[in-house]
């Protein structure tokens, strides 16, 4: 969920103590779809009133536009702010999976492609929050307060009736457009999926009809989210399902697709940027780093299972446990690359290990490579594992201690056990400094080679990008096949 409690309470709090202005009484009369022009009581209930329309009629067109903009900002601020708060968490969760997909498909994660995808991710989150936020308070009976929203609007073209109704039969420009809340509501519904069409054309390189189908699917998803009360989280819908919203949203997506052609013509294509980046660095540092991360996580994940097997087979001595862990390390990082050409992580990232002649490296070179690499990362792995075991075993006791801890207690621990504390701090600092130093060396090297690669003579090569499907040929590419010079 993208919010908690009714957002209109926040608006009311923000307005406390503020001197009344000319727009304070203006609300508009088009209520029904969670519109910013609808008034709401403190519990989040929608109220249909004609007072807002009378006040709107008394405003001049410029002042009316200012009031509309202020009303929209107040209504949409909470969903956009909610999306901004959730985006960092979502980005952290999706970063590694997204990087894996992009490296496999394109061979590189360029800054422009990464920025484009990050903005697309934030747009999707903000658009979804605009559909569902503000959420009704748990203290109100949604089925009673929003009873009218339980009857979906299934008549196509009903928006024109709403526009004519708000115009009250007048054919003037002010009544039909400028002072008509139904027109503004439709305009913002049109703008909701307009960026989606632009992303589909520029970032994902989708054609006209594919983009139309995706826009229709997203519009239906939004409306059914409202119809089902956020997919069953609420017993009844708190926003109106309107078939006209599906039509307008889909048209907005197509309008965005059409506008993206002339707007993005001056921009370089993402594929051209990828080619240039790969010409500079055929195997990017980030690609190798993520492959190493996958290998480290996979290996650490397998160790507890090996420990369980070792225990049930009667293993008791620490030396035998060390031999089991060493065998697993050699199997994962030496024997597997020797037989298959890569570790599990490198297979996922479509990387292969070769020697200076481009052949599969011998075992002794792989051993040198992994020993040097282990110097950098094994200490951090051991410290992390010991810390995790300590947290699991002493979680309850640790919570009790932290609840009563203070500065004098910490000073007393340092004075009582100075050598143990110094060793723990030193171990943590060294375990963190070693991988950082190895990474900086590889990043700053002229050919982006690490110490383990220079010592062993084993390097990474990249397989061709997959690109599961050939991007559709867009109209601007048929007219001007020459690549951008930017």
Backbone torsions as a table, in degrees:
resi	resn	phi	psi	omega
1	UNK	NA	151.1	-171.3
2	UNK	-106.6	18.9	177.5
3	UNK	178.7	167.7	178.4
4	UNK	-133.3	131.3	176.9
5	UNK	75.7	165.5	-179.3
6	UNK	-71.4	128.4	-178.9
7	UNK	-70.5	-20.0	-177.2
8	UNK	-72.7	-19.6	172.9
9	UNK	-63.8	-40.2	179.7
10	UNK	-63.4	-39.9	177.9
11	UNK	-63.6	-41.7	-179.6
12	UNK	-64.7	-41.0	179.0
13	UNK	-63.5	-41.0	-178.4
14	UNK	-64.5	-25.0	-177.1
15	UNK	-92.1	-4.8	-179.6
16	UNK	-66.2	137.3	177.4
17	UNK	77.3	2.9	-179.5
18	UNK	-97.8	139.5	-179.9
19	UNK	-65.8	138.1	-176.9
20	UNK	-63.0	141.6	179.4
21	UNK	-120.5	177.5	-176.3
22	UNK	-67.0	-20.2	-177.8
23	UNK	-96.7	-3.7	-171.4
24	UNK	-64.8	-33.3	-178.4
25	UNK	-87.1	-10.8	-176.0
26	UNK	-77.4	127.3	178.0
27	UNK	-131.4	-25.0	-175.1
28	UNK	84.6	171.3	-174.5
29	UNK	-123.5	3.2	-175.9
30	UNK	-93.3	87.2	-179.6
31	UNK	-108.6	147.2	176.0
32	UNK	151.3	-32.1	-177.6
33	UNK	-115.3	23.3	-175.2
34	UNK	76.1	27.7	-175.5
35	UNK	-68.1	149.0	174.6
36	UNK	-68.3	-9.8	-179.8
37	UNK	-92.3	-1.4	-179.4
38	UNK	-92.2	139.1	174.4
39	UNK	-80.9	155.1	-178.9
40	UNK	-140.1	143.1	176.1
41	UNK	-81.2	173.7	-176.1
42	UNK	-59.5	-20.5	178.8
43	UNK	-90.3	0.8	176.8
44	UNK	94.8	10.1	-177.0
45	UNK	-82.6	140.6	178.6
46	UNK	-80.5	141.7	-178.3
47	UNK	-131.1	124.3	177.0
48	UNK	-89.4	124.1	-176.5
49	UNK	-141.7	152.6	176.5
50	UNK	-97.9	-6.7	-178.4
51	UNK	-62.6	-41.2	179.8
52	UNK	-60.8	-39.0	-179.5
53	UNK	-66.6	-39.7	179.5
54	UNK	-64.5	-41.0	178.5
55	UNK	-68.1	-35.5	178.7
56	UNK	-64.9	-38.6	-179.7
57	UNK	-64.4	-26.6	-178.1
58	UNK	-82.7	-9.7	-177.7
59	UNK	-88.5	146.8	173.6
60	UNK	-72.2	156.3	-179.2
61	UNK	-54.5	-45.7	178.9
62	UNK	-62.0	-43.6	-179.9
63	UNK	-68.0	-34.9	176.6
64	UNK	-62.0	-42.4	179.2
65	UNK	-62.6	-41.1	177.3
66	UNK	-61.1	-42.8	179.5
67	UNK	-65.4	-39.9	177.9
68	UNK	-60.9	-48.2	-178.8
69	UNK	-61.4	-43.1	179.2
70	UNK	-63.4	-40.5	-179.7
71	UNK	-64.6	-42.1	-179.7
72	UNK	-65.2	-43.4	179.7
73	UNK	-61.2	-44.8	179.6
74	UNK	-62.6	-39.0	-176.7
75	UNK	-74.7	-35.9	-174.1
76	UNK	-95.9	-5.7	-177.9
77	UNK	-65.5	-43.9	-178.6
78	UNK	-62.0	-48.8	177.6
79	UNK	-61.1	-40.9	-179.2
80	UNK	-67.8	-39.7	178.0
81	UNK	-67.3	-37.8	176.8
82	UNK	-62.2	-43.3	177.5
83	UNK	-62.5	-38.0	179.1
84	UNK	-65.3	-34.0	178.4
85	UNK	-73.5	-35.2	-177.8
86	UNK	-83.7	-22.2	-173.9
87	UNK	-60.7	-45.5	179.2
88	UNK	-57.5	-41.5	178.5
89	UNK	-64.1	-44.9	179.2
90	UNK	-63.9	-38.5	179.8
91	UNK	-64.8	-40.4	179.2
92	UNK	-65.2	-39.8	-178.8
93	UNK	-67.8	-37.9	-173.8
94	UNK	-95.6	-4.3	-173.6
95	UNK	-61.5	-53.5	-176.6
96	UNK	-64.4	-49.1	177.2
97	UNK	-58.4	-40.1	179.5
98	UNK	-65.9	-42.6	179.3
99	UNK	-62.6	-38.9	178.8
100	UNK	-61.4	-46.5	-178.9
101	UNK	-63.3	-44.7	-177.5
102	UNK	-67.9	-40.2	177.7
103	UNK	-64.7	-38.1	179.2
104	UNK	-69.4	-40.0	-174.8
105	UNK	-81.6	-36.1	-172.4
106	UNK	-118.7	-11.8	179.1
107	UNK	83.1	-13.6	-176.4
108	UNK	-155.1	151.9	174.5
109	UNK	-114.1	86.2	-177.8
110	UNK	-71.2	158.7	-179.2
111	UNK	-61.0	-42.1	-177.1
112	UNK	-67.3	-41.0	178.2
113	UNK	-67.7	-40.5	178.0
114	UNK	-63.9	-42.6	178.4
115	UNK	-65.7	-40.0	179.3
116	UNK	-63.2	-43.8	-179.3
117	UNK	-70.1	-36.9	178.2
118	UNK	-63.2	-42.5	177.8
119	UNK	-65.5	-36.3	176.9
120	UNK	-64.7	-40.3	179.1
121	UNK	-63.5	-43.3	178.6
122	UNK	-66.5	-39.4	177.7
123	UNK	-60.0	-45.3	179.5
124	UNK	-60.4	-42.8	179.7
125	UNK	-66.0	-43.2	179.8
126	UNK	-65.7	-40.7	179.6
127	UNK	-63.4	-41.2	179.3
128	UNK	-66.2	-40.0	178.0
129	UNK	-66.1	-34.9	176.4
130	UNK	-63.3	-26.4	-179.4
131	UNK	-79.7	-32.0	-171.2
132	UNK	-113.6	-20.0	-176.9
133	UNK	-100.3	139.9	7.6
134	UNK	-79.7	145.8	178.5
135	UNK	-84.6	145.3	176.4
136	UNK	-64.7	151.1	176.7
137	UNK	-67.9	146.4	178.0
138	UNK	-69.0	-16.4	-177.6
139	UNK	-81.1	-10.8	-177.9
140	UNK	-102.4	156.1	176.4
141	UNK	-87.6	102.1	-175.2
142	UNK	-60.2	-39.5	-176.9
143	UNK	-66.2	-25.9	179.6
144	UNK	-89.8	-47.8	-176.7
145	UNK	-65.5	-39.2	-178.6
146	UNK	-109.2	40.6	-176.2
147	UNK	-60.4	-37.6	-177.9
148	UNK	-65.8	-24.9	-177.9
149	UNK	-77.8	-7.3	177.1
150	UNK	-75.6	-7.2	179.1
151	UNK	-111.0	99.8	-176.2
152	UNK	-64.2	150.7	177.1
153	UNK	-91.9	107.3	-172.2
154	UNK	-110.9	10.6	-178.1
155	UNK	-96.6	111.2	177.8
156	UNK	-63.9	140.2	178.6
157	UNK	86.3	3.5	179.9
158	UNK	-63.8	-20.6	178.3
159	UNK	-59.2	-36.1	179.3
160	UNK	-65.2	-34.9	175.8
161	UNK	-65.6	-39.3	178.6
162	UNK	-65.0	-40.5	179.3
163	UNK	-63.7	-44.5	179.2
164	UNK	-66.3	-35.9	178.4
165	UNK	-64.8	-43.7	179.8
166	UNK	-70.2	-29.5	177.6
167	UNK	-75.1	-13.9	178.9
168	UNK	53.1	40.0	174.6
169	UNK	82.2	-0.7	-178.9
170	UNK	-85.9	141.0	179.3
171	UNK	-101.4	11.3	-179.4
172	UNK	-74.2	158.5	-179.2
173	UNK	-63.9	-38.8	180.0
174	UNK	-64.2	-44.2	-176.1
175	UNK	-71.9	-39.1	-175.2
176	UNK	-80.8	-31.1	-173.3
177	UNK	-127.5	-64.1	-168.4
178	UNK	-63.5	-45.8	-177.8
179	UNK	-98.5	18.2	-174.5
180	UNK	-105.6	106.5	-179.1
181	UNK	-60.9	-31.5	-179.4
182	UNK	-64.7	-34.3	177.5
183	UNK	-67.8	-44.1	179.3
184	UNK	-63.8	-40.0	177.7
185	UNK	-60.9	-43.3	178.8
186	UNK	-66.2	-37.8	180.0
187	UNK	-63.5	-41.1	-179.9
188	UNK	-73.9	-30.6	172.2
189	UNK	-65.5	-36.1	177.1
190	UNK	-65.7	-36.5	-177.4
191	UNK	-78.3	-15.7	-174.1
192	UNK	-60.5	-45.9	-177.8
193	UNK	-104.1	9.3	177.8
194	UNK	-62.5	-43.5	176.2
195	UNK	-62.5	-30.6	179.3
196	UNK	-59.8	-44.0	178.1
197	UNK	-61.4	-37.6	178.3
198	UNK	-65.5	-44.5	178.6
199	UNK	-63.2	-40.4	-178.5
200	UNK	-62.9	-34.2	-178.0
201	UNK	-82.1	-44.8	-173.9
202	UNK	-84.9	-50.5	-174.3
203	UNK	-80.6	-48.2	-174.6
204	UNK	-95.1	-7.6	174.9
205	UNK	55.5	48.9	177.3
206	UNK	-97.0	149.0	-179.6
207	UNK	-80.1	-178.3	-174.4
208	UNK	-61.2	-51.7	-173.3
209	UNK	-76.7	-31.9	174.1
210	UNK	-64.5	-42.3	178.0
211	UNK	-64.8	-38.4	178.1
212	UNK	-62.8	-41.5	179.3
213	UNK	-65.8	-40.8	179.0
214	UNK	-66.7	-42.9	177.6
215	UNK	-60.3	-41.9	177.5
216	UNK	-63.3	-40.9	179.9
217	UNK	-65.2	-42.4	179.3
218	UNK	-66.5	-41.7	178.5
219	UNK	-61.2	-42.3	177.7
220	UNK	-64.7	-39.6	178.5
221	UNK	-60.9	-43.4	179.3
222	UNK	-62.6	-45.8	-176.6
223	UNK	-69.1	-38.6	178.3
224	UNK	-71.5	-26.6	172.1
225	UNK	-62.3	-41.0	177.1
226	UNK	-70.7	-40.4	-177.2
227	UNK	-65.3	-36.0	-176.3
228	UNK	-90.4	10.3	-179.0
229	UNK	62.3	50.6	-178.0
230	UNK	59.9	49.2	175.9
231	UNK	55.5	46.2	172.8
232	UNK	91.8	-5.6	178.4
233	UNK	-66.0	-36.4	173.5
234	UNK	-107.8	144.5	-176.4
235	UNK	-67.8	-22.8	-178.6
236	UNK	-139.8	157.1	177.9
237	UNK	-67.8	142.3	176.1
238	UNK	-112.3	5.8	170.7
239	UNK	-137.4	156.3	-172.1
240	UNK	-85.3	131.7	169.2
241	UNK	-79.4	120.5	-176.7
242	UNK	-130.0	119.8	-178.9
243	UNK	-64.4	-26.7	176.6
244	UNK	-65.7	-31.7	177.1
245	UNK	-63.5	-38.0	177.3
246	UNK	-62.8	-43.7	-179.2
247	UNK	-65.0	-47.5	-176.9
248	UNK	-67.2	-42.6	177.8
249	UNK	-60.0	-42.6	179.4
250	UNK	-64.6	-40.6	176.6
251	UNK	-64.3	-36.3	176.8
252	UNK	-62.7	-39.3	177.1
253	UNK	-62.9	-44.2	178.9
254	UNK	-66.0	-36.9	177.6
255	UNK	-64.3	-41.7	176.8
256	UNK	-62.1	-40.5	177.6
257	UNK	-61.2	-42.1	-178.9
258	UNK	-68.2	-38.8	-179.1
259	UNK	-72.5	-26.7	-176.6
260	UNK	-64.1	-28.2	-179.5
261	UNK	-59.7	-61.9	179.9
262	UNK	-70.1	-30.5	-176.7
263	UNK	-70.1	-40.9	-175.2
264	UNK	-95.7	6.1	-178.0
265	UNK	-62.3	-32.6	-178.2
266	UNK	-81.1	-7.8	-179.9
267	UNK	-88.5	149.2	174.1
268	UNK	-71.9	148.2	177.3
269	UNK	-73.0	150.1	-178.8
270	UNK	-64.8	-33.6	179.4
271	UNK	-65.9	-38.9	177.4
272	UNK	-64.6	-39.2	177.2
273	UNK	-64.5	-38.3	178.5
274	UNK	-63.7	-43.0	-179.4
275	UNK	-61.9	-43.9	-179.7
276	UNK	-65.8	-38.4	178.7
277	UNK	-65.7	-40.2	179.7
278	UNK	-70.1	-28.9	176.1
279	UNK	-67.0	-34.6	178.9
280	UNK	-75.8	-46.8	-178.1
281	UNK	-134.5	99.2	-177.3
282	UNK	-61.3	-34.5	178.5
283	UNK	-121.9	95.6	-175.4
284	UNK	-61.0	150.1	179.8
285	UNK	-60.3	-42.0	-179.5
286	UNK	-62.5	-35.1	179.1
287	UNK	-64.8	-44.2	178.3
288	UNK	-67.8	-37.0	-179.2
289	UNK	-65.1	-42.2	179.1
290	UNK	-68.0	-36.3	175.4
291	UNK	-62.2	-41.2	177.2
292	UNK	-65.5	-39.0	177.9
293	UNK	-62.4	-43.5	178.2
294	UNK	-62.5	-41.4	178.8
295	UNK	-64.4	-43.1	-178.9
296	UNK	-64.7	-44.9	179.6
297	UNK	-66.1	-42.7	179.1
298	UNK	-63.4	-42.0	179.7
299	UNK	-66.0	-45.0	178.9
300	UNK	-64.6	-31.4	178.6
301	UNK	-69.9	-31.6	-179.4
302	UNK	-78.4	-24.5	-175.9
303	UNK	-59.2	-44.6	178.6
304	UNK	-59.8	-36.3	178.2
305	UNK	-67.9	-39.6	176.3
306	UNK	-65.5	-37.5	177.6
307	UNK	-64.2	-38.8	178.3
308	UNK	-65.5	-42.2	177.2
309	UNK	-62.6	-44.1	178.4
310	UNK	-59.5	-40.4	-177.9
311	UNK	-69.0	-44.7	-178.1
312	UNK	-71.0	-20.5	175.8
313	UNK	-85.0	4.4	175.5
314	UNK	95.6	14.7	179.3
315	UNK	-69.6	135.2	-178.6
316	UNK	-131.4	-40.8	-173.3
317	UNK	-76.9	144.9	176.6
318	UNK	-62.2	-30.7	-179.7
319	UNK	-64.9	-40.6	177.9
320	UNK	-66.3	-35.5	176.3
321	UNK	-64.6	-40.0	177.3
322	UNK	-62.8	-39.2	179.0
323	UNK	-64.6	-38.8	178.1
324	UNK	-63.4	-45.4	179.2
325	UNK	-64.4	-39.5	179.1
326	UNK	-65.1	-40.8	177.6
327	UNK	-61.6	-42.6	178.7
328	UNK	-63.1	-40.0	179.6
329	UNK	-63.2	-46.9	-179.7
330	UNK	-64.4	-40.7	179.9
331	UNK	-62.1	-43.4	-174.9
332	UNK	-75.1	-46.6	-169.0
333	UNK	-100.5	-12.0	-178.4
334	UNK	-119.1	-57.5	-175.3
335	UNK	-68.2	-41.8	179.7
336	UNK	-62.7	-46.8	175.8
337	UNK	-63.8	-32.6	180.0
338	UNK	-67.4	-36.8	-177.9
339	UNK	-84.8	-44.8	-173.0
340	UNK	-104.6	-12.7	179.6
341	UNK	95.4	-5.4	-178.2
342	UNK	-166.1	159.6	171.7
343	UNK	-78.6	177.7	179.8
344	UNK	-61.7	-47.4	-179.2
345	UNK	-61.4	-38.7	179.6
346	UNK	-72.1	-32.3	173.6
347	UNK	-61.9	-42.0	-179.8
348	UNK	-63.4	-41.4	-179.3
349	UNK	-87.2	7.2	178.8
350	UNK	58.9	48.0	175.3
351	UNK	-114.7	152.4	176.7
352	UNK	-134.5	149.7	178.6
353	UNK	-97.6	131.5	179.2
354	UNK	-138.4	160.7	174.9
355	UNK	-89.4	-168.7	-176.3
356	UNK	-64.8	-24.7	179.9
357	UNK	-91.0	1.5	-179.3
358	UNK	84.0	10.0	179.4
359	UNK	-97.8	167.0	177.1
360	UNK	-65.2	128.0	-172.0
361	UNK	-70.4	150.1	176.0
362	UNK	-73.0	169.2	-175.0
363	UNK	-63.1	-41.9	-175.1
364	UNK	-63.6	-34.7	176.3
365	UNK	-68.3	-38.9	177.8
366	UNK	-65.1	-36.4	178.8
367	UNK	-65.0	-44.8	178.0
368	UNK	-60.4	-44.0	-179.9
369	UNK	-58.4	-48.1	-174.9
370	UNK	-74.4	-29.9	176.8
371	UNK	-66.1	-46.3	178.0
372	UNK	-64.0	-39.7	178.7
373	UNK	-66.9	-35.6	179.4
374	UNK	-65.3	-33.6	178.2
375	UNK	-58.3	-33.8	-177.4
376	UNK	-81.7	-35.9	-167.7
377	UNK	-115.1	-20.1	179.6
378	UNK	-64.2	-44.0	178.0
379	UNK	-56.3	-43.4	178.6
380	UNK	-64.4	-39.1	178.8
381	UNK	-64.0	-42.0	-179.5
382	UNK	-65.9	-45.6	180.0
383	UNK	-62.7	-41.9	179.0
384	UNK	-63.8	-42.7	-179.7
385	UNK	-66.1	-43.9	178.5
386	UNK	-63.0	-40.4	177.1
387	UNK	-63.1	-41.0	178.3
388	UNK	-64.9	-42.7	178.0
389	UNK	-62.0	-42.5	179.7
390	UNK	-62.5	-42.2	179.9
391	UNK	-65.1	-39.2	-179.1
392	UNK	-69.1	-43.9	-175.7
393	UNK	-73.3	-37.8	-172.5
394	UNK	-114.2	28.8	-175.4
395	UNK	-61.2	-49.3	-177.4
396	UNK	-63.3	-47.7	179.7
397	UNK	-63.2	-37.5	-179.4
398	UNK	-65.2	-38.8	178.2
399	UNK	-63.4	-42.2	178.8
400	UNK	-64.2	-41.7	179.8
401	UNK	-66.5	-43.6	-178.3
402	UNK	-66.5	-27.4	178.9
403	UNK	-68.2	-28.8	-177.5
404	UNK	-108.6	5.3	-176.0
405	UNK	-74.8	146.5	174.8
406	UNK	-147.2	178.0	-175.2
407	UNK	-62.2	-40.5	-179.3
408	UNK	-64.6	-34.9	177.9
409	UNK	-65.0	-43.8	178.8
410	UNK	-64.2	-40.5	178.3
411	UNK	-63.6	-38.6	178.6
412	UNK	-64.7	-38.8	178.3
413	UNK	-64.0	-42.3	179.5
414	UNK	-64.8	-39.2	-179.5
415	UNK	-71.5	-35.4	-178.6
416	UNK	-74.6	-36.9	-176.2
417	UNK	-131.9	66.5	-176.1
418	UNK	-65.8	-38.7	-177.5
419	UNK	-68.2	-41.7	179.4
420	UNK	-64.7	-42.4	-179.9
421	UNK	-65.6	-42.3	179.5
422	UNK	-63.3	-41.1	179.1
423	UNK	-65.5	-41.4	180.0
424	UNK	-63.1	-43.6	179.4
425	UNK	-65.1	-43.0	179.6
426	UNK	-62.2	-43.2	-179.7
427	UNK	-62.5	-42.1	180.0
428	UNK	-66.0	-45.2	-178.5
429	UNK	-63.3	-43.6	-179.5
430	UNK	-66.2	-42.4	-178.8
431	UNK	-64.4	-28.8	178.0
432	UNK	-84.8	-38.1	-175.8
433	UNK	-69.6	-35.3	-177.3
434	UNK	-61.3	-54.0	178.9
435	UNK	-64.8	-33.5	177.5
436	UNK	-64.3	-43.1	178.6
437	UNK	-63.5	-42.6	177.4
438	UNK	-61.7	-42.3	-179.6
439	UNK	-65.5	-42.2	178.7
440	UNK	-65.1	-37.8	178.6
441	UNK	-61.4	-46.6	179.8
442	UNK	-65.9	-37.2	-178.9
443	UNK	-67.6	-36.8	-176.5
444	UNK	-89.1	-11.7	179.4
445	UNK	-65.3	145.8	-176.1
446	UNK	-59.2	-34.2	178.5
447	UNK	-108.2	14.2	178.2
448	UNK	56.9	41.9	178.2
449	UNK	-102.4	141.5	178.7
450	UNK	-89.0	170.5	178.4
451	UNK	-59.9	-38.9	-179.1
452	UNK	-66.5	-31.5	178.8
453	UNK	-76.8	-38.3	178.1
454	UNK	-68.1	-37.3	-177.9
455	UNK	-73.1	-35.5	-174.8
456	UNK	-96.9	-19.9	-174.5
457	UNK	74.6	12.9	179.2
458	UNK	-102.6	128.7	-177.4
459	UNK	-128.0	168.9	177.8
460	UNK	-97.0	140.4	166.6
461	UNK	-124.5	154.4	-176.9
462	UNK	-108.0	137.0	171.9
463	UNK	-75.4	160.0	179.9
464	UNK	-59.8	145.9	177.6
465	UNK	-58.6	150.0	-176.1
466	UNK	-78.0	-54.6	-175.1
467	UNK	44.9	81.2	-172.7
468	UNK	-51.8	-33.5	179.7
469	UNK	-138.6	148.6	178.0
470	UNK	-74.2	126.9	179.7
471	UNK	-57.3	147.2	179.9
472	UNK	-67.3	145.5	178.0
473	UNK	-78.4	118.4	-176.4
474	UNK	-88.8	160.0	-176.1
475	UNK	-57.7	-41.3	-177.9
476	UNK	-65.7	-26.4	179.8
477	UNK	-77.1	-30.3	176.2
478	UNK	-71.2	-32.4	-179.3
479	UNK	-80.7	-38.2	-175.3
480	UNK	-134.4	86.8	-175.7
481	UNK	-73.6	-9.8	-177.6
482	UNK	-69.4	135.9	178.8
483	UNK	-69.4	157.3	179.4
484	UNK	-67.6	147.7	179.8
485	UNK	-92.5	-2.7	-178.5
486	UNK	-81.8	NA	NA
